Amino acid sequence: MGKFTAYKVQLAQLKDGHHEQDFVVDTEFFKNMERTDIHKADVKVHLDLEKKHDVYDCTFHCQGYVEVACDRCLDPLEIEIATDYHIIVKYGDSYNDESDDILVIPESNPYLNVAYMLYDTIVLCIPLRHVHPIGKCNRAMLTALSKHRSAASDNGGIDDDDASGFDDAGEIDPSVPGADE
């Protein structure tokens, strides 16, 4: 049995009408996708599928969480996942995913494996910067970080957060060379 066989939707067997299927996207799923920055996951996915004249109208409802490391303190940070993904699937001569809304799969495929669709949908819900709300980070790590920052500023160095040219308020820091350009 393959890593993603649980994510197959048997399209060829479906009759016209409404169909439903449930999936679980968990920690093992992300390990199989070789996504090492996601430490834990539990996302329930419900597929509503409407088949009408060889057209499959699919809506995926994703609800749950993923856990990543906080960029600031490295403690676990739980990110809520609550999103929907909609796509229309049709059979055709060959595979074609050039459209964002329509997927064409070869007529020789009796099923559609939705693992990569679910992966992309969930990963796009994760913000680029993973940080706890203010006051929720690990205090010991923040103290160590603060000591590192003061040591770096005493030596005239710039740490990673200051290298962007933005201070904590999101404004341009005029002390950073090139920040006003």
TORKOL-4160 file (C-alpha; in steps of 0.2 Angstrom, whole numbers, padded with zeros to 4 digits, m for minus):
181
<pt num="1" X="0000" Y="0000" Z="0000"/>
<pt num="2" X="0007" Y="0017" Z="m0005"/>
<pt num="3" X="0010" Y="0032" Z="0006"/>
<pt num="4" X="m0005" Y="0042" Z="m0001"/>
<pt num="5" X="m0018" Y="0028" Z="m0006"/>
<pt num="6" X="m0030" Y="0034" Z="0008"/>
<pt num="7" X="m0032" Y="0050" Z="m0002"/>
<pt num="8" X="m0039" Y="0042" Z="m0018"/>
<pt num="9" X="m0056" Y="0047" Z="m0024"/>
<pt num="10" X="m0064" Y="0034" Z="m0035"/>
<pt num="11" X="m0071" Y="0045" Z="m0049"/>
<pt num="12" X="m0075" Y="0032" Z="m0062"/>
<pt num="13" X="m0087" Y="0022" Z="m0051"/>
<pt num="14" X="m0098" Y="0037" Z="m0046"/>
<pt num="15" X="m0115" Y="0040" Z="m0052"/>
<pt num="16" X="m0122" Y="0057" Z="m0056"/>
<pt num="17" X="m0127" Y="0066" Z="m0039"/>
<pt num="18" X="m0119" Y="0071" Z="m0023"/>
<pt num="19" X="m0105" Y="0061" Z="m0015"/>
<pt num="20" X="m0095" Y="0064" Z="0001"/>
<pt num="21" X="m0078" Y="0058" Z="0007"/>
<pt num="22" X="m0068" Y="0061" Z="0023"/>
<pt num="23" X="m0049" Y="0062" Z="0025"/>
<pt num="24" X="m0037" Y="0065" Z="0039"/>
<pt num="25" X="m0021" Y="0075" Z="0036"/>
<pt num="26" X="m0010" Y="0071" Z="0051"/>
<pt num="27" X="0008" Y="0071" Z="0056"/>
<pt num="28" X="0013" Y="0056" Z="0046"/>
<pt num="29" X="0006" Y="0064" Z="0030"/>
<pt num="30" X="0018" Y="0078" Z="0032"/>
<pt num="31" X="0032" Y="0066" Z="0036"/>
<pt num="32" X="0028" Y="0057" Z="0020"/>
<pt num="33" X="0028" Y="0074" Z="0010"/>
<pt num="34" X="0045" Y="0077" Z="0018"/>
<pt num="35" X="0039" Y="0093" Z="0026"/>
<pt num="36" X="0050" Y="0093" Z="0042"/>
<pt num="37" X="0045" Y="0110" Z="0048"/>
<pt num="38" X="0028" Y="0104" Z="0053"/>
<pt num="39" X="0030" Y="0094" Z="0069"/>
<pt num="40" X="0012" Y="0089" Z="0072"/>
<pt num="41" X="m0004" Y="0090" Z="0062"/>
<pt num="42" X="m0022" Y="0086" Z="0063"/>
<pt num="43" X="m0033" Y="0092" Z="0049"/>
<pt num="44" X="m0050" Y="0085" Z="0045"/>
<pt num="45" X="m0055" Y="0086" Z="0027"/>
<pt num="46" X="m0072" Y="0084" Z="0021"/>
<pt num="47" X="m0075" Y="0082" Z="0002"/>
<pt num="48" X="m0092" Y="0087" Z="m0006"/>
<pt num="49" X="m0092" Y="0081" Z="m0023"/>
<pt num="50" X="m0106" Y="0084" Z="m0036"/>
<pt num="51" X="m0105" Y="0073" Z="m0052"/>
<pt num="52" X="m0115" Y="0079" Z="m0067"/>
<pt num="53" X="m0112" Y="0073" Z="m0084"/>
<pt num="54" X="m0094" Y="0068" Z="m0082"/>
<pt num="55" X="m0090" Y="0084" Z="m0073"/>
<pt num="56" X="m0084" Y="0082" Z="m0055"/>
<pt num="57" X="m0087" Y="0098" Z="m0044"/>
<pt num="58" X="m0076" Y="0096" Z="m0029"/>
<pt num="59" X="m0076" Y="0107" Z="m0013"/>
<pt num="60" X="m0063" Y="0102" Z="0001"/>
<pt num="61" X="m0067" Y="0109" Z="0018"/>
<pt num="62" X="m0052" Y="0109" Z="0029"/>
<pt num="63" X="m0053" Y="0111" Z="0048"/>
<pt num="64" X="m0039" Y="0108" Z="0061"/>
<pt num="65" X="m0021" Y="0113" Z="0066"/>
<pt num="66" X="m0003" Y="0111" Z="0061"/>
<pt num="67" X="0011" Y="0114" Z="0074"/>
<pt num="68" X="0027" Y="0122" Z="0069"/>
<pt num="69" X="0042" Y="0130" Z="0079"/>
<pt num="70" X="0040" Y="0149" Z="0083"/>
<pt num="71" X="0053" Y="0159" Z="0074"/>
<pt num="72" X="0056" Y="0169" Z="0089"/>
<pt num="73" X="0057" Y="0157" Z="0104"/>
<pt num="74" X="0057" Y="0140" Z="0095"/>
<pt num="75" X="0043" Y="0133" Z="0106"/>
<pt num="76" X="0029" Y="0124" Z="0097"/>
<pt num="77" X="0016" Y="0136" Z="0089"/>
<pt num="78" X="m0001" Y="0129" Z="0084"/>
<pt num="79" X="m0008" Y="0137" Z="0068"/>
<pt num="80" X="m0027" Y="0135" Z="0065"/>
<pt num="81" X="m0032" Y="0128" Z="0048"/>
<pt num="82" X="m0049" Y="0133" Z="0042"/>
<pt num="83" X="m0051" Y="0134" Z="0023"/>
<pt num="84" X="m0060" Y="0128" Z="0008"/>
<pt num="85" X="m0053" Y="0123" Z="m0009"/>
<pt num="86" X="m0064" Y="0121" Z="m0024"/>
<pt num="87" X="m0059" Y="0113" Z="m0041"/>
<pt num="88" X="m0068" Y="0105" Z="m0056"/>
<pt num="89" X="m0061" Y="0089" Z="m0062"/>
<pt num="90" X="m0065" Y="0082" Z="m0080"/>
<pt num="91" X="m0059" Y="0068" Z="m0090"/>
<pt num="92" X="m0049" Y="0071" Z="m0106"/>
<pt num="93" X="m0035" Y="0065" Z="m0117"/>
<pt num="94" X="m0021" Y="0069" Z="m0106"/>
<pt num="95" X="m0017" Y="0077" Z="m0089"/>
<pt num="96" X="m0019" Y="0096" Z="m0089"/>
<pt num="97" X="m0018" Y="0107" Z="m0073"/>
<pt num="98" X="m0014" Y="0124" Z="m0082"/>
<pt num="99" X="m0030" Y="0131" Z="m0075"/>
<pt num="100" X="m0032" Y="0136" Z="m0056"/>
<pt num="101" X="m0051" Y="0130" Z="m0057"/>
<pt num="102" X="m0051" Y="0115" Z="m0069"/>
<pt num="103" X="m0041" Y="0099" Z="m0068"/>
<pt num="104" X="m0041" Y="0087" Z="m0083"/>
<pt num="105" X="m0036" Y="0070" Z="m0080"/>
<pt num="106" X="m0033" Y="0056" Z="m0092"/>
<pt num="107" X="m0048" Y="0044" Z="m0096"/>
<pt num="108" X="m0037" Y="0029" Z="m0091"/>
<pt num="109" X="m0037" Y="0035" Z="m0073"/>
<pt num="110" X="m0051" Y="0028" Z="m0063"/>
<pt num="111" X="m0047" Y="0038" Z="m0048"/>
<pt num="112" X="m0040" Y="0055" Z="m0042"/>
<pt num="113" X="m0027" Y="0056" Z="m0029"/>
<pt num="114" X="m0030" Y="0072" Z="m0019"/>
<pt num="115" X="m0015" Y="0071" Z="m0007"/>
<pt num="116" X="m0005" Y="0085" Z="m0016"/>
<pt num="117" X="m0021" Y="0096" Z="m0018"/>
<pt num="118" X="m0023" Y="0094" Z="0001"/>
<pt num="119" X="m0005" Y="0097" Z="0005"/>
<pt num="120" X="m0005" Y="0113" Z="m0006"/>
<pt num="121" X="m0021" Y="0120" Z="0002"/>
<pt num="122" X="m0015" Y="0117" Z="0020"/>
<pt num="123" X="0002" Y="0124" Z="0017"/>
<pt num="124" X="m0004" Y="0140" Z="0010"/>
<pt num="125" X="m0013" Y="0143" Z="0026"/>
<pt num="126" X="0003" Y="0144" Z="0036"/>
<pt num="127" X="0010" Y="0161" Z="0037"/>
<pt num="128" X="0027" Y="0165" Z="0031"/>
<pt num="129" X="0032" Y="0171" Z="0049"/>
<pt num="130" X="0028" Y="0159" Z="0063"/>
<pt num="131" X="0028" Y="0169" Z="0079"/>
<pt num="132" X="0018" Y="0168" Z="0095"/>
<pt num="133" X="0007" Y="0183" Z="0100"/>
<pt num="134" X="0016" Y="0196" Z="0110"/>
<pt num="135" X="0019" Y="0190" Z="0128"/>
<pt num="136" X="0016" Y="0171" Z="0124"/>
<pt num="137" X="0034" Y="0167" Z="0119"/>
<pt num="138" X="0046" Y="0156" Z="0130"/>
<pt num="139" X="0053" Y="0169" Z="0143"/>
<pt num="140" X="0069" Y="0160" Z="0145"/>
<pt num="141" X="0072" Y="0160" Z="0126"/>
<pt num="142" X="0067" Y="0179" Z="0125"/>
<pt num="143" X="0080" Y="0183" Z="0139"/>
<pt num="144" X="0094" Y="0174" Z="0130"/>
<pt num="145" X="0089" Y="0182" Z="0113"/>
<pt num="146" X="0089" Y="0199" Z="0122"/>
<pt num="147" X="0106" Y="0196" Z="0128"/>
<pt num="148" X="0112" Y="0191" Z="0111"/>
<pt num="149" X="0104" Y="0207" Z="0104"/>
<pt num="150" X="0113" Y="0218" Z="0116"/>
<pt num="151" X="0129" Y="0210" Z="0113"/>
<pt num="152" X="0127" Y="0212" Z="0094"/>
<pt num="153" X="0123" Y="0230" Z="0096"/>
<pt num="154" X="0138" Y="0233" Z="0107"/>
<pt num="155" X="0149" Y="0226" Z="0094"/>
<pt num="156" X="0140" Y="0236" Z="0080"/>
<pt num="157" X="0133" Y="0220" Z="0072"/>
<pt num="158" X="0116" Y="0218" Z="0065"/>
<pt num="159" X="0106" Y="0203" Z="0070"/>
<pt num="160" X="0093" Y="0194" Z="0059"/>
<pt num="161" X="0078" Y="0204" Z="0064"/>
<pt num="162" X="0087" Y="0221" Z="0062"/>
<pt num="163" X="0094" Y="0216" Z="0045"/>
<pt num="164" X="0077" Y="0219" Z="0037"/>
<pt num="165" X="0078" Y="0237" Z="0040"/>
<pt num="166" X="0062" Y="0237" Z="0050"/>
<pt num="167" X="0060" Y="0239" Z="0069"/>
<pt num="168" X="0046" Y="0230" Z="0079"/>
<pt num="169" X="0033" Y="0243" Z="0074"/>
<pt num="170" X="0035" Y="0239" Z="0056"/>
<pt num="171" X="0043" Y="0256" Z="0051"/>
<pt num="172" X="0059" Y="0259" Z="0042"/>
<pt num="173" X="0074" Y="0260" Z="0054"/>
<pt num="174" X="0085" Y="0274" Z="0048"/>
<pt num="175" X="0100" Y="0267" Z="0057"/>
<pt num="176" X="0101" Y="0252" Z="0045"/>
<pt num="177" X="0111" Y="0257" Z="0029"/>
<pt num="178" X="0101" Y="0257" Z="0014"/>
<pt num="179" X="0084" Y="0256" Z="0023"/>
<pt num="180" X="0078" Y="0273" Z="0017"/>
<pt num="181" X="0080" Y="0268" Z="m0002"/>
